[in-house]
């Protein structure tokens, strides 16, 4: 059977998604044929491009850039490219892995260029909003929860023209009714094959770091998170999947080492980004075994950590196994907002301890931060900026908080996922929810300039404030300030 994955993504937002790569490997292992329609490198026509959803900081220049790698790519329409892929591959099933922010874009494309085969939707949005995902006529089935066993079973049933209505994890329509079947237990991750990186454009492997370019991509060795953060979809996922087993689960260190060794051998990959919610959530004994397994591979990696889970011993282990970069979740520089609004019960002292431990071991630190938070003022945003500055953090990843469906944040503030026209509000327009005490234009201006405030002296802050506006002169000034910040 021929399965076409549809991967909606921001242009040039590189990195191979482990989920699709693993699903592809499972299907290929059982003899199915797989291809992908990946939006990442489709240089679409002017007017089709989407706004950026965050500010990912300032980075050192490299000998060549990702833009250099796509310079000769033709400009084309997304619709034309998708129609061409359907015609050349002629799939028996289109499988869509979609997050909430891309759902309407995907449905719009599928409605304009309708496949002549069934469509199955999976991913986070299908699990936390299954009824919403099944509304469009073009969606035939959805997967609620993990997809590896489900998708293989669905393909086998469709190939043999068998009744699919008894498959666990499936959601489908019968007339006006939505049917969601019983869910299956979580899969044993050690039984999964190596991720199928061959499915993706090799330019996804472009990994710039500290002025150099390496080969590598994302990798996930755990699923779920025990945290209870009000803004995170894990709470909604945990509730939906409560009968599937332990929500936070992970594969063995030996499996991780085997996968990474094979990816290094096949693709020359030496720089990985562990996309797990927090590597320091894993038990100390697990990290000790992982360190023993990864040391011989001589790789580098970046990871995310929760400050309250960082200890000296864990940092020593991370360093010994190849960690060169870590992103620390600060979210807000105001302790009361962190605790009362975000349900992140950690002190500034814990954050400072985590950052300084990582820096002590030569691990480059960046941070995750959110603005536009409920009740937040401009002064609160500058508390976050000043905390980053105090910590000596060179790079901050900044996002406007988005109240995803099913999250505590969405429920507490009665946010509406869709606008008056029935369209999902894009993540790039998160400021329209108006959760903070700031106007939309002020939140979006602070998103744009956060790293300039962080990296330049307070004597320049009045100049930076001019860049918060959105006209051509200010954009030119922003570019000059960024170059100055990188060089200083």
C-alpha positions in Angstrom: 0.0 0.0 0.0 1.2 3.6 -0.7 1.0 6.1 2.1 1.7 9.8 1.6 2.5 11.8 4.7 1.6 15.4 4.7 3.8 17.5 7.0 2.7 21.1 7.4 5.5 23.3 8.6 6.9 26.8 8.6 9.2 27.5 5.6 12.8 26.6 6.5 11.9 25.6 10.1 14.2 22.6 9.8 14.4 19.4 11.8 13.1 15.9 11.1 10.1 15.1 13.3 10.7 11.9 15.1 7.0 11.0 15.1 6.6 10.9 11.3 10.1 9.3 10.8 9.2 6.5 13.2 5.7 5.9 11.6 7.4 5.7 8.2 10.0 3.2 9.5 7.2 1.0 11.0 5.2 1.0 7.7 8.3 0.3 5.6 9.3 -2.6 7.8 6.0 -4.2 7.0 6.4 -3.7 3.2 4.3 -0.6 2.6 5.5 2.2 0.3 5.9 5.7 1.8 6.5 9.2 0.5 6.1 12.7 2.1 4.8 16.1 1.1 6.9 18.3 3.3 6.1 22.1 3.3 9.5 23.0 4.8 11.3 23.6 1.6 8.5 24.8 -0.6 9.4 28.3 -1.6 5.9 29.6 -2.0 4.7 32.6 -3.9 4.7 36.0 -2.2 1.6 36.5 -0.1 1.3 32.8 0.9 4.0 33.0 3.6 3.0 32.8 7.2 4.1 35.0 10.0 6.8 33.8 12.4 5.5 32.4 15.7 8.3 33.4 18.0 11.7 35.0 18.4 14.5 32.5 18.6 17.3 34.8 19.4 20.6 35.9 17.9 23.2 33.5 16.6 26.7 33.6 15.3 27.1 33.6 11.5 28.2 30.4 9.8 30.3 29.8 6.6 27.1 29.2 4.7 23.5 29.4 5.6 20.3 27.5 5.1 19.2 30.3 2.8 22.2 29.5 0.6 21.1 25.9 0.4 17.7 26.9 -1.0 18.8 29.8 -3.2 18.3 27.9 -6.4 14.9 26.4 -5.5 12.1 27.5 -7.8 9.2 29.6 -6.4 6.0 27.7 -6.7 2.5 27.5 -5.4 1.7 25.1 -2.5 -1.4 23.9 -4.3 0.6 23.1 -7.5 3.3 21.3 -5.5 0.8 19.2 -3.7 -1.2 18.3 -6.9 2.1 17.3 -8.5 3.0 15.0 -5.6 -0.5 13.4 -5.6 -0.2 12.8 -9.3 3.4 11.3 -9.3 3.0 9.1 -6.2 -0.7 8.2 -6.5 -1.2 7.3 -2.8 -3.8 4.9 -1.4 -3.9 6.9 1.9 -2.9 10.4 2.9 -1.7 10.6 6.5 -1.7 14.1 8.1 0.3 14.8 11.3 -1.0 18.2 12.4 -0.8 20.5 15.3 -3.6 22.9 16.2 -1.9 26.0 14.6 -1.7 24.3 11.2 -5.0 22.5 11.2 -7.0 25.0 9.1 -4.1 25.4 6.6 -4.0 21.6 6.1 -7.8 21.4 5.6 -7.7 24.3 3.2 -5.1 22.6 1.1 -7.0 19.3 1.1 -10.3 21.0 0.2 -8.6 22.8 -2.7 -6.7 19.8 -4.0 -8.7 16.8 -2.9 -6.9 13.4 -2.9 -8.7 10.6 -4.6 -8.0 8.4 -1.5 -8.9 8.4 2.2 -7.3 10.9 4.6 -6.3 10.1 8.2 -5.3 12.8 10.6 -3.1 12.2 13.7 -1.0 14.3 16.0 -1.8 16.5 19.0 -4.9 18.2 17.6 -6.5 14.9 16.8 -6.0 13.7 20.3 -7.0 16.8 22.3 -9.8 17.9 19.9 -11.0 14.7 18.1 -14.5 16.0 17.4 -13.2 19.2 15.9 -10.7 17.3 13.7 -13.5 15.1 12.3 -15.7 18.0 11.3 -14.2 18.6 7.8 -15.6 16.2 5.1 -12.2 15.6 3.7 -11.0 13.9 6.9 -12.1 10.2 6.9 -10.4 8.9 10.0 -8.4 10.2 12.9 -5.9 8.7 15.3 -6.4 9.4 19.0 -3.1 8.8 20.9 -0.1 6.9 19.7 -0.1 6.1 16.0 2.5 3.3 15.3 0.3 0.3 15.8 -2.9 2.1 14.8 -1.6 3.3 11.4 -0.1 -0.1 10.5 -3.4 -1.8 11.3 -5.4 0.8 9.4 -3.2 0.3 6.3 -3.5 -3.4 6.5 -7.3 -3.2 6.8 -7.7 -0.8 3.9 -5.4 -2.8 1.7 -7.5 -5.9 2.2 -10.8 -3.9 2.1 -11.6 -5.1 5.7 -13.9 -3.4 8.2 -11.9 -0.8 10.1 -14.5 0.2 12.7 -13.1 -2.1 15.4 -9.5 -0.7 15.3 -8.4 0.8 18.6 -7.4 4.5 18.6 -9.5 5.2 15.6 -12.1 8.0 15.3 -14.5 8.1 12.4 -17.9 9.4 11.3 -21.2 7.5 10.9 -23.6 10.0 9.5 -23.7 12.9 11.9 -22.3 10.9 14.7 -18.6 10.8 15.7 -17.2 7.4 16.9 -14.1 7.3 19.1 -13.0 3.7 19.8 -11.3 2.3 22.8 -7.6 3.2 23.1 -4.8 0.8 23.1 -2.0 0.6 25.7 1.2 2.7 25.0 3.7 0.9 22.8 6.9 -0.5 24.1 9.3 2.1 22.6 12.2 -0.4 22.6 10.3 -2.3 19.8 10.3 0.7 17.4 12.7 0.7 14.5 15.3 3.4 13.7 13.7 6.7 12.6 13.4 6.9 8.8 15.4 10.0 8.0 15.7 8.9 4.4 12.1 10.1 3.9 13.1 13.7 4.4 15.0 16.3 2.4 18.6 16.1 3.6 18.7 19.9 4.2 16.8 19.2 7.4 20.1 17.9 8.7 21.7 21.5 8.6 22.6 22.1 12.3 24.4 25.5 12.9 26.1 25.9 16.3 28.5 28.5 17.5 29.5 29.6 14.0 30.0 26.0 12.7 27.7 23.7 10.7 27.1 20.1 11.7 24.8 17.3 10.5 22.0 16.2 12.7 18.3 16.6 13.7 15.7 16.1 16.4 15.5 12.9 18.4 13.0 11.8 21.1 13.6 9.1 23.7 10.6 9.7 26.0 6.9 10.5 25.6 4.8 12.6 27.9 5.7 14.7 30.9 4.8 14.5 34.6 4.5 18.3 34.8 1.2 20.1 35.4 1.8 23.4 33.6 -1.4 25.3 32.9 -0.3 26.3 29.4 0.9 22.9 28.2 -1.2 20.4 26.2 0.3 17.5 28.3 -2.5 18.0 30.8 -5.2 17.5 28.1 -3.2 14.6 26.6 -2.8 12.9 30.0 -6.5 13.1 30.7 -7.4 11.7 27.2 -4.9 8.9 27.4 -5.3 8.0 31.1 -6.2 4.4 30.4 -3.2 3.7 28.1 -0.6 3.3 30.8 2.0 5.4 32.5 1.8 8.7 30.6 5.5 9.7 31.1 7.4 6.7 29.6 10.7 6.2 27.8 12.8 3.7 26.0 16.0 2.1 27.3 19.4 3.8 27.0 20.6 1.0 24.8 17.8 1.7 22.3 18.7 5.4 22.2 22.4 4.5 21.6 21.6 2.1 18.9 19.4 4.5 17.0 21.9 7.4 17.3 24.8 5.1 16.2 22.9 4.1 13.1 21.9 7.6 12.3 25.5 8.7 12.6 26.6 5.9 10.4 24.0 6.4 7.7 23.8 10.2 7.7 27.0 11.5 9.3 24.9 12.9 12.1 27.0 14.2 15.0 24.7 16.9 16.4 21.3 15.9 17.9 18.6 17.9 19.6 16.8 15.8 22.2 13.3 17.1 21.8 12.1 15.5 25.1 10.2 17.9 27.3 13.1 17.8 29.9 16.0 15.4 29.9 16.6 16.0 33.6 13.1 14.6 34.4 14.6 11.2 33.7 15.8 9.2 36.7 19.4 9.5 37.8 20.1 5.8 37.2 18.7 6.1 33.7 21.0 9.1 32.9 24.0 7.2 34.3 23.2 4.3 32.0 22.6 6.7 29.1 25.9 8.3 29.7 27.7 5.0 29.5 25.9 4.1 26.3 26.5 7.5 24.5 30.1 8.2 25.5 31.6 5.9 22.8 29.5 7.6 20.0 31.4 10.9 20.3 28.3 13.0 19.5 27.1 16.5 20.6 23.6 17.3 21.6 21.3 20.0 22.9 18.4 19.4 25.2 15.7 21.1 27.3 15.7 21.1 31.1 13.3 22.1 33.9 15.4 24.2 36.5 13.9 22.4 39.5 15.1 19.0 38.3 18.8 20.1 37.7 21.5 18.7 40.0 25.2 18.8 39.8 25.4 15.1 39.2 22.9 15.2 36.4 24.8 18.1 34.7 28.1 16.1 35.1 26.4 13.2 33.3 25.0 15.4 30.5 28.4 16.9 29.9 30.1 13.5 29.9 27.7 12.1 27.2 28.1 15.1 24.8 25.8 17.8 25.9 26.9 21.2 24.5 23.7 23.2 24.8 20.7 23.3 27.0 17.4 25.3 27.0 16.1 26.2 30.4 12.4 26.9 30.9 12.1 30.2 32.7 8.8 31.2 31.1 8.4 34.4 33.3 10.8 36.4 35.4 7.9 37.1 37.9 7.7 34.3 40.5 4.1 34.9 41.3 3.0 34.7 37.6 5.0 31.5 37.3 3.3 29.9 40.3 -0.2 31.2 40.2 -0.8 31.5 36.4 1.6 29.0 34.8 1.7 26.4 37.7 5.5 26.4 37.5 6.4 26.2 41.1 10.1 27.1 41.0 12.0 30.0 42.5 14.4 32.4 40.8 17.1 30.8 43.0 16.4 27.4 41.4 16.6 28.9 38.0 19.8 30.7 38.8 21.3 27.5 40.2 20.4 25.5 37.1 21.8 28.0 34.7 25.0 28.5 36.6 25.6 24.8 36.9 25.2 24.3 33.2 27.5 27.3 32.5 30.1 26.0 35.0 30.4 22.8 32.9 30.7 24.7 29.6 27.2 24.0 28.4 25.8 26.9 26.3 22.5 28.0 27.9 19.5 29.5 26.2 16.1 30.0 27.7 12.4 29.5 27.0 10.2 32.5 27.8 6.6 33.5 27.3 5.0 37.0 27.1 1.4 38.1 26.8 0.6 36.1 30.0 -2.7 36.6 31.9 -2.4 39.8 34.0 1.1 40.5 32.7 2.3 44.1 32.4 5.1 45.7 30.4 7.1 45.8 33.7 6.6 42.1 34.1 8.1 41.4 30.7 11.1 43.4 31.7 11.4 41.3 34.8 11.8 38.4 32.5 14.3 40.3 30.3 16.3 41.4 33.4 16.4 37.9 34.8 17.8 36.6 31.6 20.3 39.4 31.5 21.3 38.7 35.2 21.9 35.1 34.3 24.2 36.0 31.5 22.1 34.2 28.9 23.1 35.1 25.3 20.0 33.7 23.6 16.4 33.6 24.6 13.6 31.8 22.8 10.5 33.9 23.2 6.8 33.2 22.4 3.5 34.8 23.0 1.4 32.4 25.1 -1.2 30.5 23.2 -4.2 28.9 25.0 -4.3 25.5 23.4 -7.6 23.7 23.6 -8.0 21.5 26.7 -5.3 23.3 28.6 -6.0 24.7 32.1 -5.1 28.2 30.7 -7.7 27.9 28.0 -10.4 26.8 30.5 -9.6 29.3 33.2 -9.8 32.2 30.8 -12.6 30.9 28.7 -10.7 31.4 25.4 -12.2 30.6 22.1 -10.2 28.5 19.7 -12.0 29.8 16.6 -12.7 33.3 15.4 -16.1 34.7 14.2 -15.5 33.1 10.8 -15.0 29.7 12.3 -11.2 29.6 11.7 -8.7 28.5 14.3 -6.8 31.6 15.5 -3.2 31.0 14.3 -0.3 30.7 16.8 1.3 33.7 15.0 -1.7 35.8 16.1 -1.7 34.6 19.8 -1.8 38.3 21.0 -5.4 38.6 19.8 -6.5 36.6 22.9 -5.6 39.7 25.0 -4.8 37.8 28.1 -2.3 40.4 29.4 -2.8 44.0 30.4 -0.9 45.2 27.3 -2.3 46.0 23.9 -1.8 43.6 21.1 0.7 45.8 19.3 2.8 46.2 22.4 3.0 42.4 23.0 4.0 41.8 19.4 6.5 44.6 19.6 8.1 43.1 22.7 8.3 39.7 21.0 10.2 41.2 18.1 12.7 43.1 20.3 13.1 40.8 23.4 16.6 39.6 22.4 17.7 43.2 21.6 16.8 44.3 25.1 18.5 41.2 26.4 21.8 41.6 24.5 22.2 45.4 24.4 22.8 47.8 27.3 20.0 49.7 29.0 21.5 52.9 27.6 20.2 51.7 24.2 16.7 50.7 25.3 15.1 53.9 24.2 16.4 53.3 20.7 15.3 49.7 20.8 11.8 50.8 21.7 11.5 52.5 18.4 11.9 49.0 16.8 8.8 47.8 18.5 6.8 49.6 15.8 6.3 48.0 12.4 7.4 50.2 9.6 10.3 50.0 7.1 12.6 52.4 8.9 12.3 50.5 12.1 13.0 47.2 10.4 16.2 48.7 9.0 17.1 49.9 12.5 16.3 46.4 13.9 18.8 44.8 11.5 21.5 47.2 12.4 21.0 46.7 16.1 21.0 42.9 15.6 24.3 43.1 13.8 25.7 45.3 16.6 24.5 42.9 19.2 26.1 39.8 17.5 29.4 41.7 17.1 29.5 43.1 20.7 
